[in-house]
Amino acid sequence: MAKIQKKHVSSEGWEGVAHWYTGWAGAGGSVYHRKLAIPAVMGLMNPREGQHILDMGCGPGALAQHICRRGAWYTGIDCSRKLLHFARRHNGGDRTRFLSGDATALQGHPELDEGSFDGVVFLLSLQDIHPLEGAIDSAAWALRPGGQLVIFMTHPCFRVPRQSGWGWDAQRKLHYRRIDRYLSALEVPMQPHERGRGTTRSYHRPLSQYFREIVQRRLVVDAFEEYAIPGEISRKFSGNADNRDIPLFLAVRARKY
Ligand SMILES: C[S@@+](CC[C@H](N)C(=O)[O-])C[C@H]1O[C@@H](n2cnc3c(N)ncnc32)[C@H](O)[C@@H]1O
């Protein structure tokens, strides 16, 4: 773990863990995608017939079919060739396209035009993309005036990779959430996965940094939501039944003016 000092290629590592990630999440997304993230994004974006939606860091493309079912057009961008291959195979269709590209530098992409999208989504990807400025710049560039940016991500106040966790207070007999660091931006190599090669990186930034980058780019925040993991998922998958009041995910919606 280190303070962020220079530009790292945030895509490093995703190629190596692509097989593990698609096995874990599947074509339709993990239980967190299906129960929490995708419904939240669809609710905030509310895509309509004929609209064009861009999914940044789309990975296996679990969002694609949800967008197309509304009669909208879906474009997914990712830097991992293997994840894009999986996405095309499992989530491709008449109204979808999956493009290779760097989400932090979309300007000049041969298949994308400035101001051509009604919506841009980061679905559980922005905390893994660096630099943040480049990612938000690209989103603002791709959006038409009046278009919407929707970000669904891990909650940086309560989920700092390797610097937060659950604890048990024996005296008070309660589970608590411990946060060891917050204000410093951090670049955190994630634990290598058993079935993967290489290490992905996650980027912690305080909430203020996200909002600063958003509002500097003619984007006005008009919705902000926080989500705890529903009890039934948390008991089944993390064995912790006491975290229903601590939001581990958040969503932001902003409109370009
Ligand atoms: C945690 S995965 C999320 C994937 C997908 N949105 C989902 O919810 O399943 C993060 C994704 O961001 C992609 N990514 C990271 N940095 C990127 C960059 N600079 N440009 C494009 N994609 C990037 C990775 O390849 C990976 O697919």
The ligand as an SDF file (V2000), in Angstrom:
LIG
                    3D

 27 29  0  0  0  0  0  0  0  0999 V2000
  -14.0110   -4.5340  -10.4250 C   0  0  0  0  0  0  0  0  0  0  0  0
  -13.9790   -4.6420  -12.1820 S   0  0  0  0  0  0  0  0  0  0  0  0
  -15.6490   -4.1620  -12.5360 C   0  0  0  0  0  0  0  0  0  0  0  0
  -16.1020   -4.6560  -13.8680 C   0  0  0  0  0  0  0  0  0  0  0  0
  -17.5910   -4.4480  -14.1670 C   0  0  0  0  0  0  0  0  0  0  0  0
  -17.9610   -3.0590  -14.1810 N   0  0  0  0  0  0  0  0  0  0  0  0
  -18.4260   -5.2160  -13.1870 C   0  0  0  0  0  0  0  0  0  0  0  0
  -19.0990   -4.5850  -12.3580 O   0  0  0  0  0  0  0  0  0  0  0  0
  -18.3910   -6.4520  -13.2370 O   0  0  0  0  0  0  0  0  0  0  0  0
  -13.0440   -3.2060  -12.6770 C   0  0  0  0  0  0  0  0  0  0  0  0
  -12.9000   -3.0880  -14.1830 C   0  0  0  0  0  0  0  0  0  0  0  0
  -12.2530   -1.8670  -14.5120 O   0  0  0  0  0  0  0  0  0  0  0  0
  -11.4280   -2.1110  -15.6500 C   0  0  0  0  0  0  0  0  0  0  0  0
  -10.4370   -1.0380  -15.7360 N   0  0  0  0  0  0  0  0  0  0  0  0
   -9.5130   -0.6650  -14.8200 C   0  0  0  0  0  0  0  0  0  0  0  0
   -8.7980    0.3710  -15.2850 N   0  0  0  0  0  0  0  0  0  0  0  0
   -9.2890    0.6830  -16.5140 C   0  0  0  0  0  0  0  0  0  0  0  0
   -8.9660    1.6760  -17.4840 C   0  0  0  0  0  0  0  0  0  0  0  0
   -8.0180    2.5760  -17.2630 N   0  0  0  0  0  0  0  0  0  0  0  0
   -9.6840    1.6900  -18.6260 N   0  0  0  0  0  0  0  0  0  0  0  0
  -10.6700    0.7790  -18.8610 C   0  0  0  0  0  0  0  0  0  0  0  0
  -11.0150   -0.1650  -17.9790 N   0  0  0  0  0  0  0  0  0  0  0  0
  -10.3270   -0.2150  -16.8110 C   0  0  0  0  0  0  0  0  0  0  0  0
  -10.8530   -3.4810  -15.3920 C   0  0  0  0  0  0  0  0  0  0  0  0
  -10.3260   -4.0950  -16.5530 O   0  0  0  0  0  0  0  0  0  0  0  0
  -12.0650   -4.2020  -14.8230 C   0  0  0  0  0  0  0  0  0  0  0  0
  -12.8370   -4.8000  -15.8250 O   0  0  0  0  0  0  0  0  0  0  0  0
  1  2  1  0
  2  3  1  0
  2 10  1  0
  3  4  1  0
  4  5  1  0
  5  6  1  0
  5  7  1  0
  7  8  2  0
  7  9  1  0
 10 11  1  0
 11 12  1  0
 11 26  1  0
 12 13  1  0
 13 14  1  0
 13 24  1  0
 14 15  1  0
 14 23  1  0
 15 16  2  0
 16 17  1  0
 17 18  1  0
 17 23  2  0
 18 19  1  0
 18 20  2  0
 20 21  1  0
 21 22  2  0
 22 23  1  0
 24 25  1  0
 24 26  1  0
 26 27  1  0
M  CHG  2   2   1   9  -1
M  END
$$$$
